[in-house]
Amino acid sequence: MVRRGLSRDAVVDRAMELADAEGLDAVTLRRVADLLGVTPMALYWHFRDKDQLLSALAERVLGSVDLPGDVDEWTAGLRELLWSVVRVLRRHRWATGLLAGRIEPSAPLLRVLDAVLGVLDRAGFAPERAVSVTRHVLRTVIGLVTDEPGGTPARGLPEEVSAQEYPYLVAAAKPLSVCDDPEDYYEFGLELVLAGVVAVRREP
């Protein structure tokens, strides 16, 4: 029997819980409907297909990104914003693949993009360059979370990779697959990103 009053938010909530627990591939309209105790047809009132549900998940993730407050230095504002993106994506790692793909424009997405562009405008970037910086910065941050050592099951190096042939790769085998200090990993990564933005800003 279809549950009366099933809201769009309730569907997205349960889909988020499922994605957090089992990954994005587990999210289907049928599976979410089962968890809600309704038929899949009940979800079609809110979502035409799985793609629409995934778009709603992307909106929910982006909507939880905190925008920077009033700060004196533009670098502080950008750092605060990027750290917020990292924290959100670390809570919902499945979202990295979703956001790295092509997602539908939405108010939460436009809100984040506008915030980054606003920071870069205060830094003195022309709109054309600000757009380019925004694209590269956000994709790099998504990549930081996607590629966090230890974030996915470590595979290690293939047995045929020898120290004689690849001495530096073998020496770096552990840090390539294990992250002993995630905070340092992200701190260093974001500082590299910020240093790059600062360097581009200083170009004549």
Summary of the structure (lengths in Angstrom):
residues: 204
radius of gyration: 20.4
end to end distance: 66.9
largest distance: 67.3
contacts: 567
relative contact order: 0.10
helix: 66%
strand: 0%
